[in-house]
Amino acid sequence: MGTRLKLESKEIVGRHYYQGDGEEHAQKIIKTFSELSKILRKCSKIPLTITSVLGVSPVLRNTDLYPQSEYQVGRAKKQVVLNDAAPPFVKAHVIVCHFELSGKWAEDVQGVLRLKTAFYLALKEELESMHITAKVNLNFLDIARNGFVFRLKFLVPKEEKLRAGNISFWVPCSSAELKVQTVILPYVSSHLTSLSLQHSAYPLTVRYLKHWVANHCLSNYISDIFCELVVAHTFLSSTSHSTPQTATAAFLRVLSFLSSFDWNLYPLLINFNHELNTDTLQLYENFINTRRSYPDACIVCPQNELSDLTQDSPTKSSLNILTHLAENSLSNSLDSIFKPSGTSYNVIIHLTRDKTGRFDTSKPQEDHAKSSHFPVVEYEPARLYVEELTRAYGYLCLFLYNRYSPSEVGVVMKRPANNEMKFTVNGSMGKVRTQNEMVRDNLEAMLSDFDLMGKGLVQKIEVVNLEI
């Protein structure tokens, strides 16, 4: 099954290249991260010493699907643009830095943010003196090293409390979101990294599951951290089964778990190093009575006792689809598990491949767009387009696509296309009046919006089964 994760050879500018399964690139990124960590700990131009550097990105525990090859920065004076294509996707690998303790931090959120930005600027200046390219943002510092980009974030312990109830232009995220990004995710990531070192089959099993989710076009609904935690449960759960020794056996066990686990009735408890205390375990004994207080996919682990990591994704409908797909996959042969299901789309939105940014993931270094400026980072037009569609029409449609090969977006209506309903003021958005003094969804305007919102990216819109 290892060959399933290999990128097929692709024709780019008239030539073919082969990517492999990406483990070589992952090892390069991990080695570069280790080098950068040592450099950051020795930096002296910022007032406080960096005591620890934690890797959050999945590639640092070898669970990223298709890690990228090096991206060359600063070699050419003139940027090369091929056929007005989108710049190749460059991933920013997130790392979090902790400072030594200090009582001199500001007492308000804006003061803390200004101090952090000043630290980013000072660190950028010191890194550039070592010929390391960096770019400052209000909330992070992007660092280019050995052809890879790392997104560094500083953790200030008191910032979470200061942000509580304070959201404005200068405070871009809530205290809960900040806690997930800088506290919970790094902590859980460290446990997942330890698990990947303890069980050699764990990283490959995670990549199988991510590949399976992507091939079934659920990239917009199933998060990467959900996949990693579900696989972690398979390796840590104390059941009648022994710990799986191969990725294939573990993956099939994960599918079996997804096909049978009832997310409505039970939380998924993952007790890393037995760190969940008795009070937390007792809290979930009466889970069914307090079910509405928790996310649809409630996954409990140390530092994530309230399941903050899965607060928004996946939803109940996504879990139902996942369960159905897992049941079908288990009934099929191994060769057909990764084949996309025969979903009957109502509409198919065809995308211009070279405008997605993902068309040249296997392109060699010499053909990359080279520039004396910092590369465009985390720019995925297809993902941004699908997110915009979901915000506008998520109440009416499901938008299914493969994030790693976004050639098309499948649209599935959640209710019959010509379903008539009574007019209400609150439900009048996106409706058109019918001859029976009723209203229905304005499908003509919806299709027009699909094209307008994806101008330049959408190649054509194919109506498969939609009565207008």
Secondary structure, DSSP 8 states (H G I E B T S, - for coil): -GGGGSB--EEETTEEE--BSSHHHHHHHHHHHHHHHHHHHH--SSSS-EEEEEE-SGGGGT--SS-------S--SS---STT-------EEEEEEEE---S-S-SSHHHHHHHHHHHHHHHHHHHHHTT-EEEE-SS-EEEEETTEEEEEEEE-TTHHHHHTT--SSS--S-HHHHHIIIIIHHHHHHHHHHHHHH-THHHHHHHHHHHHHHHTTBTTTS-HHHHHHHHHHHHH--SSS----SHHHHHHHHHHHHHH--TTT--EE--GGG-S-HHHHHHTTTGGGGGGGS-SS-EEBTTBTT-GGGSSSS-HHHHHHHHHHHHHHHTS-HHHHTS------SEEEEE-GGGSS-TTTT--GGGS---SS----S--HHHHHHHHHHHHHTTTEEEEB-TTS-SEEEEEESS-TT--B---STT-TTEEE-TTS-EEE-HHHHHHHHHHHTTTTEEEEEESS---
